[in-house]
Amino acid sequence: MIRPGDLEPQAREASRGPEPRDTLAGTVERVTFHNAETGFCVLKVQAAGRRDLVPVVGHAPAIAAGEWIAASGRWTSDRQHGLQFRAETLRVTPPTGREGIERYLASGPMRGIGAAMARRIVARFGADTFAVIEAEPGRLTEVEGIGPKRAARILRGWAEQRLVREIMVFLHAHGVGTARAVRIFRTYGREAIAVMTQDPYRLARDVRGIGFRTADAIAMRLGMAREAPQRLRAGVTFALQTATDEGHCALPTERLVALAQRLLEVEPDLIRLAIALELRGADVVADTIDGETCLFLKGLHGAERTIAERLLARRDGAPPWPAIDPARAIPWVEARTGRTLSPSQGAALATLLAARLCVLTGGPGVGKTSTLDSLLRILVAKGVRVLLAAPTGRAAKRMTEQTGLPARTLHRLLEVDPARGGFARDADNPLACDLLVVDEASMIDVPLMNALLKAVPERAALLLVGDVDQLPSVGPGQVLADLIASERVPVARLTEVFRQAAASRIVVNAHRINRGLMPEALPPVPEAVPPVPEAVPPLREGASAHAAADFYWIAVDDPEIGLARLIEVVTRRIPARFGLDPLRDVQVLTPMLRGVLGSRNLNHELQRVLNPPPETAVERFGWRFSPGDRVMETQNDYDRDVFNGDLGRVVRLDAEDQAVIVSFEGREVAYPYGELDTLVPAFATTIHKSQGSEYPAVVIPIVNQHFTMLARNLLYTAVTRGRQLVVLVGQPRAIRTAVSGSRQDRRWTRLGQWLRERG
């Protein structure tokens, strides 16, 4: 469900009221550090009215010794470096005195000038040096060692520096802080001013960290009228983009009107007019879903159609291996594994061996892993080239452990190309395989599925493995669910719960929840929650009816009491009873960001207890980061090769480079302090972000405050993340609401309809 407060989560910084700022002005004596890509810099400044050099930390696209800076920000005291000035805006102007000019020229901002050359230039032109370069550049040849070519090179360097200063002045004048200004400059270069004056709403599409509200505020400063067609059309497009963040590929017309109206605060008729104008352009298209007119972003509309076409073409072909007789293959693989396959596993295996496109689905404990392992053993023995992949690093690692074959994340399999913003693997450079197996397929969104199908060779087989009852992808679409519901693709569905799995209350309760039944737990649930006699899915013959004590429910009446109980469970009771490390083994999963038991507040509270303020820490974007913290990346960062939902741990703070060093599965990644806006603590995380992961223990708060998010597949997904232990901390009414599934919202997608129409 789309909520007005969720229109732009990245705009949290802009929503705060103005805070008092300090100011500082002075000459840059030394550039201690400067990152040309991000603009982050550490300077030593001779500030007016101060005897000692002042360390200044901020952002500037280009900076050189000798320049004069005017900064606004705040004074801070760093344990290691002492008093520092942290600049939120940093305005840079060229120096005016002879000494400053010489230092500036010698520090390298203009190619072709070194220390000796800088001395000769200033000796010839003195304090008028910059005026000569600006107005009479031909006179540079009066200096010994400067010919026409070097003079031209110096002039180009001067022009570049002047352009940078002009752009930064323009951005500052229109309310853009230096860190965001650097991002804008790095994105558009010399075209930055032209882009902002002609179409400031491009910023929301092109620049990370700038959403519609920020771009809209800049547009208003530039004189954009509230009812201007350009603003209204940009708002409609952004509203559609917001809908994709909620998982939709489209929205019914009137639902889009209502969403855009809340964003733009204008009359509905103006929104409808803007929609009509957008439909004449290249970005938005209209189509029907189940007879209702809906609006799509053109790229998503085309992607869903292409996915349907490619899937149906693959379905209709024969697999790239010779026919295999299941009656002979199944006894062969059972003899080698020592496992007897169930009837549904045998039927699934027969389907998989005969199909070039297939889905393998089922809940926990039904044998998806052993079925897949059997399939792979048979095909590898036949010389079939197999590739394994999953949407997340944790899921890929688990896949490797379960099959003994290497598995990669989909992004690494497709070879992310940061320069192009896409993937190196595509129809012109396909994957080298006869079979691609993708686990946790419920997590795959429409754009990723479109890219994946382009990269799978035409003759190769594709097997999608997943639990369709889990939450759909975080991104737009519900590919696996649409695929199965269309009934146009072979589906191998496993249903029998194995005896060993049925001994786990986690598995038993996951199936109960999936059937709309209240979970059973130890200790007994309160009498207010009536027991339900219905059974879980049928157990295999000989399965035990006695479940292990791995599922607990702590009933609470109030969220504040729930918070105290949850912290006690995580920090004291689980470590004492089960010997699990709360930092390494226990993950709190919650339905929402907000509220007493939302991930934001839980992270603050758990961090305070599990990783108290250490000697070294940095505070940015409302969070504290220090060694030992569990953290999560919240966006796809192709440059760092880190993706949305990846979990890591802060290993140290690099004081010299002003960066937080995070280990992701043993690989260290640096985040400059100015780029920590996509990194968040992950002592607690939303259930949506936990997809594809498993943890030794999960603690799940479910209270009435979470009402807008409570749904059966949400609770089911959370419970199935726990490997050894699940603890619910919740109100009975809230858990009943989730189990009933009454809040499960429809996703607007067209993939299933295309499959039915064309298949």
HELIX and SHEET records of a PDB file:
HELIX    1   1 PRO A    4  ASP A    6  5                                   3    
HELIX    2   2 PRO A    9  ALA A   11  5                                   3    
HELIX    3   3 ARG A   12  SER A   15  1                                   4    
HELIX    4   4 ARG A   98  ALA A  106  1                                   9    
HELIX    5   5 ALA A  115  PHE A  125  1                                  11    
HELIX    6   6 GLY A  126  ASP A  128  5                                   3    
HELIX    7   7 THR A  129  ALA A  135  1                                   7    
HELIX    8   8 PRO A  137  GLU A  142  5                                   6    
HELIX    9   9 PRO A  148  ALA A  173  1                                  26    
HELIX   10  10 THR A  178  TYR A  188  1                                  11    
HELIX   11  11 GLY A  189  GLU A  191  5                                   3    
HELIX   12  12 ALA A  192  GLN A  198  1                                   7    
HELIX   13  13 ARG A  202  ASP A  206  1                                   5    
HELIX   14  14 PHE A  212  ARG A  221  1                                  10    
HELIX   15  15 PRO A  229  ASP A  245  1                                  17    
HELIX   16  16 THR A  253  LEU A  264  1                                  12    
HELIX   17  17 PRO A  268  ARG A  280  1                                  13    
HELIX   18  18 LYS A  298  ARG A  315  1                                  18    
HELIX   19  19 PRO A  326  THR A  337  1                                  12    
HELIX   20  20 PRO A  343  ALA A  354  1                                  12    
HELIX   21  21 LYS A  368  ALA A  381  1                                  14    
HELIX   22  22 GLY A  393  THR A  403  1                                  11    
HELIX   23  23 LEU A  410  LEU A  413  1                                   4    
HELIX   24  24 ALA A  441  MET A  443  5                                   3    
HELIX   25  25 VAL A  446  ALA A  455  1                                  10    
HELIX   26  26 VAL A  479  SER A  486  1                                   8    
HELIX   27  27 ARG A  499  ALA A  502  1                                   4    
HELIX   28  28 ARG A  505  ASN A  514  1                                  10    
HELIX   29  29 PRO A  559  GLU A  568  1                                  10    
HELIX   30  30 VAL A  569  ARG A  573  3                                   5    
HELIX   31  31 ILE A  574  PHE A  578  1                                   5    
HELIX   32  32 SER A  599  LEU A  610  1                                  12    
HELIX   33  33 TYR A  673  THR A  678  5                                   6    
HELIX   34  34 HIS A  688  SER A  690  5                                   3    
HELIX   35  35 ASN A  704  MET A  709  5                                   6    
HELIX   36  36 ARG A  712  VAL A  719  1                                   8    
HELIX   37  37 PRO A  732  SER A  740  1                                   9    
HELIX   38  38 LEU A  751  ARG A  758  1                                   8    
SHEET    1   A 6 ASP A  22  HIS A  34  0                                        
SHEET    2   A 6 PHE A  40  ALA A  47 -1                                        
SHEET    3   A 6 VAL A  54  HIS A  59 -1                                        
SHEET    4   A 6 GLY A  82  THR A  93  1                                        
SHEET    5   A 6 TRP A  68  ASP A  78 -1                                        
SHEET    6   A 6 ASP A  22  HIS A  34 -1                                        
SHEET    1   B 3 ALA A 250  PRO A 252  0                                        
SHEET    2   B 3 GLU A 292  LEU A 297 -1                                        
SHEET    3   B 3 VAL A 284  ILE A 289 -1                                        
SHEET    1   C 6 ALA A 407  THR A 409  0                                        
SHEET    2   C 6 VAL A 386  ALA A 390  1                                        
SHEET    3   C 6 LEU A 435  VAL A 438  1                                        
SHEET    4   C 6 ALA A 461  GLY A 466  1                                        
SHEET    5   C 6 LEU A 357  THR A 361  1                                        
SHEET    6   C 6 VAL A 491  ARG A 493  1                                        
SHEET    1   D 2 VAL A 416  ASP A 417  0                                        
SHEET    2   D 2 GLY A 422  PHE A 423 -1                                        
SHEET    1   E 5 PHE A 551  ALA A 555  0                                        
SHEET    2   E 5 GLY A 722  GLY A 730  1                                        
SHEET    3   E 5 TYR A 695  ILE A 702  1                                        
SHEET    4   E 5 VAL A 586  THR A 590  1                                        
SHEET    5   E 5 ALA A 684  THR A 686  1                                        
SHEET    1   F 2 VAL A 618  ARG A 620  0                                        
SHEET    2   F 2 TRP A 623  PHE A 625 -1                                        
SHEET    1   G 5 ARG A 667  PRO A 672  0                                        
SHEET    2   G 5 ALA A 659  PHE A 664 -1                                        
SHEET    3   G 5 LEU A 647  ASP A 654 -1                                        
SHEET    4   G 5 ARG A 630  GLU A 633 -1                                        
SHEET    5   G 5 LEU A 679  PRO A 681 -1                                        
END                                                                             
